[in-house]
Amino acid sequence: MNLAITDLLFLLISVPLTGYLAIKNVWIFGEFICKMHIYLAHVLLQATCYTLAAMSIDRYLNIVHELWYRRYRKPKCALIICLLIWTISGVFMFPYDYLLHINVEKNNQSSVMLDCTVNNDSLYSSCLFTFVFYYLSPLCIIGLCYSRVLMHVRRGSHKMVKLLYGKPRQSIEIRRRRVQRTLLVLTLAFALCWLPIHILELFNCSQLLSDAFYLKHVHILTAARVIAHGLSYFNSCLNPLLYAIFNKGYFSGGL
């Protein structure tokens, strides 16, 4: 539910404003909305990524430490974790966005802003911060949790297989392969869907490509950015589908 809320808010708040700026190349909503737009985009992105990480921790505890975790896995506990994710995202991003320098370019003949982006002084630190905290850290958490689940399932199934023969043995083998496939697909989905946009941002921030290259291939780079953004949004749509397709009893609801 929390993931659905973050995705919905991101679609309602961030995507329309980002799309308008990409199409019109002029920001007409003022400096305050510009800063709020960037702040909320960061908050929603962080909440989304860490909700995915929290879901992987939930699956890990629910499978590896089932008996212990069953005492604490209550709706109230899930609500507290969701509130913590939102609180940490909002508080953590506030000083960061306050220190972030925004390009405020105004038309000489009016008060209309011409741009709403992070300026070059803050660009590299912004991209590095985003890559580490929005991609690398959640990916490490997801990968670690799912790898531990995988090892636990393999050890448990091997013990059971030694004691069983015939159809029960085949059933356990099938369930083990299903869990392995599910965990691999979920981890790869997050890694692959979010990687392109971070690569493009790091290229842009590090200024590895010359201005001449940008001007020559502006249409290709614009299309690549649109596709990369679409992939990152698609990951949130993909996760429920993957859970529905592969869920055969090993996973249950949570965050």
GIURUR-V407099 format. One record per pair of residues at least 6 apart in sequence whose ideal C-beta (glycine too) atoms are under 6 Angstrom apart, sorted by the first residue. I is the first residue (numbers start at 0). GAP is how many residues later the second one is. If there is no record, write none. Layout:
I:GAP + I:GAP
This chain:
1:49 + 1:80 + 1:253 + 2:48 + 5:38 + 5:41 + 5:42 + 6:229 + 8:35 + 9:34 + 12:27 + 13:27 + 16:20 + 20:6 + 25:88 + 26:7 + 26:86 + 26:89 + 27:84 + 30:73 + 33:82 + 34:67 + 38:58 + 41:51 + 42:46 + 42:47 + 42:50 + 44:89 + 45:43 + 46:38 + 46:39 + 46:42 + 48:85 + 48:89 + 49:35 + 50:34 + 50:204 + 52:85 + 52:88 + 52:89 + 53:27 + 53:201 + 54:199 + 54:200 + 55:86 + 55:89 + 55:90 + 56:88 + 57:196 + 57:197 + 59:85 + 59:88 + 59:89 + 60:8 + 61:7 + 62:86 + 63:88 + 77:177 + 99:22 + 100:18 + 100:20 + 100:21 + 102:12 + 102:14 + 102:16 + 104:9 + 104:10 + 105:7 + 117:8 + 122:82 + 123:81 + 126:74 + 126:75 + 126:78 + 130:67 + 134:59 + 134:63 + 138:52 + 141:45 + 141:48 + 142:44 + 145:37 + 145:41 + 149:30 + 149:33 + 152:23 + 152:26 + 156:15 + 156:19 + 159:12 + 160:8 + 160:11 + 177:70 + 178:71 + 181:64 + 184:57 + 185:56 + 188:49 + 192:38 + 192:39 + 192:42 + 193:38 + 195:32 + 195:35 + 196:31 + 196:32 + 196:35 + 199:25 + 199:28 + 202:6
